[in-house]
Amino acid sequence: MAELLSAVAESALAGVRLDRFLADRFSLTRSTAERLIEAEHVTVSGRTVAKNYRLRGGEEISLRLPDPTPAEASPENIPLDIVYEDEDIVVVNKPAGMVVHPAAGNESGTLVNALLYHCKGSLSGIGGVERPGIVHRIDKDTAGLLVVAKNDAAHTALSADLKVHDVRRVYHAIALGNFKEDEGTVNAPIGRHPTDRKKMAVCRRAGEGREAITHYRVLERFGGMTYLCCELETGRTHQIRVHMASLGHPLLGDPVYGGNGTKFEAKHRALFCGQHLFAGELSLTHPRTGERMHFKAPLPPDFEEVLRILRKEYET
């Protein structure tokens, strides 16, 4: 049965967008709030309004949450690059172009579909029927390592370690422009972009966004591009991509944050399927044995080839 929620918009909230009010008051994402408004599940003082409606203050907001209709992922025989596996965890080297879990527009062909087949359904259920075993994610067009939980105890332990930054994740990236420093740290909160809900952005106003910290180190310089090593202290959506773009150095090939459309990309189009970002190293404490484990994967061939070309073009 659909759940009905209600709240009164205080006069101090006059001018705030309805979708933002719903997201803050009922702990929804802004995109979910927008969909509910567009589906006419939301009324303001008894009438439906547009998603960009701004509160006047004093209105009664009613929200009808539709019954959930989870789509259970199905096993699919998709080859996987398994780096390590035991009865508790699987460490996978995900290829670029593969989505981690099913979602609208990507109901099949995901890492979860492949894992359900490989593990014969033996995955943690904490993530729900759409995200079994998934402890952390990496973007569709980012290749690299991630750990998957095969049972709830492992999932709980790994999630707790992520919260206290005990899981070490190191990425390799190629960014546009020349960095002044050889290393540095970006400590800037990240939240949804204020106008483009498909993007994330650094939040400039106090109290907005979630804490996000990225440490970076220059590995090589190639004139107008820089090869970096980035280590996550937190793990926000698109964190490295957003942080590097906020410094004026979007990742090479990134179509969302301004790193695409370069002459280099046009010249070597076959080597691009998105941003040049690779989750190359993963360190964690095994949830059962307590052993500290470290995994490292080789750079993908297209990433390696881009570096080879850059080294050749900018050799001194």
C-alpha positions as CSV (number, residue, x, y, z in Angstrom):
1,M,0.0,0.0,0.0
2,A,1.3,3.4,-0.9
3,E,2.7,5.5,2.0
4,L,1.4,9.0,2.5
5,L,3.7,11.6,4.0
6,S,2.9,15.3,4.8
7,A,4.7,18.3,6.1
8,V,4.2,22.1,6.3
9,A,6.6,24.4,4.6
10,E,7.7,27.0,7.1
11,S,7.6,30.6,6.1
12,A,11.4,30.8,6.3
13,L,11.5,28.4,3.3
14,A,9.8,30.8,0.9
15,G,11.6,30.7,-2.4
16,V,13.0,27.2,-2.0
17,R,12.3,24.8,-4.8
18,L,9.8,22.1,-4.1
19,D,12.1,19.2,-5.2
20,R,14.8,20.4,-2.8
21,F,12.3,20.7,0.1
22,L,11.2,17.1,-0.5
23,A,14.7,15.8,-0.8
24,D,15.7,17.5,2.5
25,R,12.5,16.8,4.5
26,F,11.9,13.2,3.4
27,S,15.6,12.1,2.8
28,L,15.1,11.6,-1.0
29,T,17.5,12.3,-3.8
30,R,16.7,15.3,-5.9
31,S,16.1,13.2,-9.0
32,T,13.7,11.0,-7.0
33,A,11.8,14.1,-5.8
34,E,11.6,15.4,-9.4
35,R,10.2,12.1,-10.6
36,L,7.6,12.0,-7.9
37,I,6.5,15.6,-8.7
38,E,6.3,14.9,-12.4
39,A,4.2,11.7,-11.7
40,E,1.8,13.9,-9.7
41,H,2.5,12.1,-6.4
42,V,3.0,15.4,-4.7
43,T,0.5,18.1,-3.9
44,V,0.9,21.6,-2.5
45,S,-2.1,22.7,-0.6
46,G,-4.1,20.1,-2.4
47,R,-3.0,20.9,-6.0
48,T,-0.3,19.4,-8.2
49,V,2.5,21.7,-9.4
50,A,5.6,21.7,-11.6
51,K,8.9,20.3,-10.4
52,N,10.4,23.9,-10.4
53,Y,7.7,25.3,-8.2
54,R,9.1,27.5,-5.5
55,L,7.6,27.5,-2.0
56,R,5.7,30.6,-0.7
57,G,5.8,29.5,2.9
58,G,2.9,28.0,4.9
59,E,1.8,25.4,2.3
60,E,0.9,21.9,3.2
61,I,3.0,19.4,1.2
62,S,1.6,15.9,0.7
63,L,3.7,13.1,-0.8
64,R,2.4,9.7,-1.8
65,L,5.2,7.2,-2.1
66,P,4.3,4.5,-4.6
67,D,4.8,0.9,-3.8
68,P,8.3,-0.2,-4.6
69,T,8.7,-2.4,-7.6
70,P,12.3,-3.8,-7.4
71,A,13.6,-5.5,-10.5
72,E,15.6,-8.5,-9.4
73,A,18.9,-8.9,-11.3
74,S,19.3,-12.1,-13.3
75,P,22.4,-14.2,-13.7
76,E,24.2,-13.7,-17.0
77,N,27.2,-15.6,-18.4
78,I,29.6,-12.7,-18.8
79,P,33.3,-13.2,-18.5
80,L,35.0,-11.6,-15.5
81,D,38.6,-10.8,-14.6
82,I,38.7,-12.2,-11.1
83,V,41.8,-11.0,-9.2
84,Y,41.0,-12.8,-5.9
85,E,38.2,-14.9,-4.5
86,D,37.4,-16.9,-1.4
87,E,34.2,-17.8,0.6
88,D,33.8,-14.2,1.8
89,I,34.9,-11.8,-0.9
90,V,35.6,-11.4,-4.7
91,V,38.0,-8.8,-6.0
92,V,37.1,-8.0,-9.6
93,N,39.0,-5.9,-12.3
94,K,36.0,-4.3,-14.0
95,P,36.4,-3.3,-17.6
96,A,35.5,0.2,-18.8
97,G,32.0,0.4,-20.3
98,M,30.5,-2.0,-17.8
99,V,27.9,-0.7,-15.4
100,V,28.2,-2.0,-11.8
101,H,24.6,-2.8,-11.1
102,P,21.2,-2.7,-12.9
103,A,19.4,0.6,-13.2
104,A,17.0,2.3,-15.6
105,G,18.4,2.0,-19.0
106,N,21.0,-0.7,-17.9
107,E,18.9,-3.6,-16.8
108,S,21.3,-6.3,-18.1
109,G,25.0,-6.8,-18.9
110,T,26.1,-5.3,-15.6
111,L,28.8,-6.5,-13.2
112,V,26.0,-7.7,-10.8
113,N,24.5,-9.9,-13.6
114,A,27.9,-11.4,-14.2
115,L,28.6,-12.0,-10.5
116,L,25.3,-13.7,-9.9
117,Y,26.2,-16.2,-12.6
118,H,29.8,-16.6,-11.4
119,C,28.9,-16.9,-7.7
120,K,25.8,-19.0,-8.3
121,G,23.7,-16.4,-6.4
122,S,26.0,-16.5,-3.3
123,L,26.2,-12.7,-2.7
124,S,25.4,-10.5,0.2
125,G,21.8,-9.3,0.3
126,I,22.4,-6.1,2.1
127,G,22.5,-4.1,-1.1
128,G,19.0,-5.4,-2.1
129,V,17.9,-7.3,-5.1
130,E,19.4,-4.8,-7.5
131,R,22.8,-4.5,-5.8
132,P,23.7,-7.8,-4.2
133,G,27.2,-7.9,-2.9
134,I,28.0,-4.3,-4.0
135,V,30.0,-2.6,-1.2
136,H,31.4,0.3,-3.4
137,R,31.1,1.3,-7.0
138,I,33.2,2.8,-9.8
139,D,31.8,4.7,-12.8
140,K,30.7,2.8,-16.0
141,D,33.6,4.2,-18.1
142,T,36.2,3.8,-15.3
143,A,38.0,0.4,-15.3
144,G,39.6,-1.2,-12.2
145,L,39.4,-3.0,-9.0
146,L,36.5,-3.3,-6.6
147,V,35.7,-5.7,-3.8
148,V,32.4,-7.6,-3.7
149,A,30.9,-9.2,-0.5
150,K,29.6,-12.8,-0.8
151,N,27.8,-12.8,2.5
152,D,26.2,-10.2,4.9
153,A,28.9,-10.5,7.5
154,A,31.6,-9.6,5.0
155,H,29.5,-6.8,3.6
156,T,28.9,-5.2,7.0
157,A,32.6,-5.4,7.9
158,L,33.8,-3.9,4.6
159,S,31.2,-1.1,4.8
160,A,32.3,-0.2,8.3
161,D,36.0,-0.1,7.1
162,L,35.0,2.2,4.2
163,K,33.4,4.6,6.6
164,V,36.6,4.9,8.7
165,H,38.8,5.1,5.5
166,D,40.4,1.7,6.2
167,V,39.9,0.6,2.5
168,R,42.6,2.2,0.4
169,R,41.8,3.0,-3.2
170,V,44.4,4.4,-5.6
171,Y,43.6,5.5,-9.1
172,H,45.6,6.5,-12.1
173,A,44.4,9.4,-14.2
174,I,45.4,11.6,-17.1
175,A,44.3,15.2,-16.7
176,L,44.4,18.2,-18.9
177,G,46.7,21.1,-18.2
178,N,49.9,21.4,-16.2
179,F,49.8,21.1,-12.4
180,K,51.9,23.7,-10.5
181,E,52.6,21.4,-7.6
182,D,54.0,17.9,-7.7
183,E,51.4,16.8,-5.1
184,G,48.4,18.1,-3.3
185,T,45.1,17.5,-1.6
186,V,41.6,18.6,-2.6
187,N,39.3,18.9,0.4
188,A,36.0,20.2,-1.0
189,P,32.5,18.9,-0.3
190,I,30.6,17.4,-3.2
191,G,26.9,17.4,-3.9
192,R,24.5,17.4,-6.8
193,H,25.0,20.1,-9.4
194,P,22.5,22.9,-8.8
195,T,21.2,22.9,-12.4
196,D,22.2,19.6,-14.0
197,R,21.0,16.7,-11.8
198,K,23.1,14.2,-13.8
199,K,26.3,15.9,-12.6
200,M,28.0,16.4,-9.3
201,A,29.8,19.6,-8.2
202,V,32.0,21.1,-5.5
203,C,29.7,22.9,-3.0
204,R,30.9,26.4,-2.2
205,R,28.4,27.3,0.5
206,A,28.9,26.1,4.1
207,G,26.8,23.1,5.1
208,E,26.1,21.9,1.5
209,G,27.3,18.6,0.1
210,R,29.2,15.8,1.7
211,E,32.9,15.8,2.8
212,A,35.2,14.7,0.0
213,I,39.0,14.5,0.1
214,T,41.3,13.5,-2.7
215,H,45.1,13.3,-2.5
216,Y,47.0,13.5,-5.8
217,R,50.6,13.1,-7.0
218,V,52.1,13.9,-10.4
219,L,53.7,10.9,-12.0
220,E,54.6,12.4,-15.4
221,R,54.1,15.7,-17.4
222,F,53.4,15.9,-21.1
223,G,53.2,19.5,-22.0
224,G,49.4,20.1,-21.9
225,M,48.6,16.9,-20.0
226,T,49.5,15.3,-16.7
227,Y,49.6,11.7,-15.5
228,L,48.5,11.5,-11.9
229,C,48.1,9.1,-9.1
230,C,45.0,9.9,-7.0
231,E,44.1,8.3,-3.6
232,L,40.6,8.6,-2.2
233,E,40.1,9.4,1.5
234,T,36.4,9.5,0.9
235,G,34.3,8.0,-1.9
236,R,31.7,10.3,-3.3
237,T,30.1,9.9,-6.7
238,H,32.5,11.1,-9.5
239,Q,34.9,12.4,-6.8
240,I,38.2,12.4,-8.6
241,R,36.5,13.7,-11.8
242,V,34.8,16.6,-10.0
243,H,37.8,17.5,-7.8
244,M,40.3,17.6,-10.8
245,A,37.8,19.6,-12.8
246,S,37.4,22.1,-9.9
247,L,41.2,22.7,-10.1
248,G,40.8,23.5,-13.8
249,H,42.2,20.0,-14.8
250,P,39.4,17.8,-16.0
251,L,40.3,14.3,-16.9
252,L,41.2,13.5,-20.5
253,G,38.2,12.3,-22.4
254,D,35.6,13.1,-19.7
255,P,32.5,14.1,-21.5
256,V,30.7,15.3,-18.4
257,Y,33.2,17.6,-16.7
258,G,34.9,19.2,-19.7
259,G,37.8,16.9,-20.6
260,N,36.6,15.8,-24.0
261,G,36.9,17.5,-27.4
262,T,40.7,17.8,-27.4
263,K,42.7,17.5,-30.6
264,F,44.5,14.5,-29.0
265,E,41.2,12.7,-28.5
266,A,40.1,13.5,-32.1
267,K,43.4,12.1,-33.4
268,H,43.3,8.9,-31.4
269,R,39.5,8.4,-31.2
270,A,39.8,4.5,-31.0
271,L,41.5,4.8,-27.6
272,F,38.7,6.7,-26.0
273,C,35.5,5.5,-24.3
274,G,35.2,8.2,-21.6
275,Q,37.5,9.6,-19.0
276,H,41.0,8.2,-18.6
277,L,40.7,7.0,-15.0
278,F,41.7,3.6,-13.6
279,A,41.2,2.1,-10.2
280,G,44.5,0.3,-10.1
281,E,45.2,-0.5,-6.4
282,L,43.0,-1.7,-3.6
283,S,44.0,-2.5,0.0
284,L,41.6,-3.9,2.6
285,T,41.4,-5.9,5.8
286,H,39.9,-9.3,5.2
287,P,36.5,-9.4,7.0
288,R,37.0,-12.9,8.4
289,T,40.8,-13.3,9.0
290,G,41.8,-9.7,9.7
291,E,44.6,-10.1,7.2
292,R,45.7,-6.9,5.4
293,M,45.4,-7.6,1.7
294,H,46.7,-5.5,-1.2
295,F,45.7,-5.9,-4.9
296,K,47.2,-4.2,-7.9
297,A,46.0,-4.5,-11.6
298,P,47.9,-3.5,-14.7
299,L,46.9,-0.4,-16.7
300,P,44.3,-1.2,-19.4
301,P,45.8,-1.5,-22.9
302,D,44.1,1.7,-24.2
303,F,45.4,3.7,-21.2
304,E,48.9,2.3,-21.6
305,E,48.8,3.2,-25.3
306,V,47.8,6.8,-24.6
307,L,50.7,7.1,-22.3
308,R,53.1,5.5,-24.9
309,I,51.9,8.1,-27.5
310,L,52.3,11.0,-25.0
311,R,55.8,9.9,-24.0
312,K,56.8,9.6,-27.7
313,E,55.3,13.0,-28.6
314,Y,56.8,14.8,-25.6
315,E,60.1,12.9,-25.2
316,T,63.1,15.2,-24.4
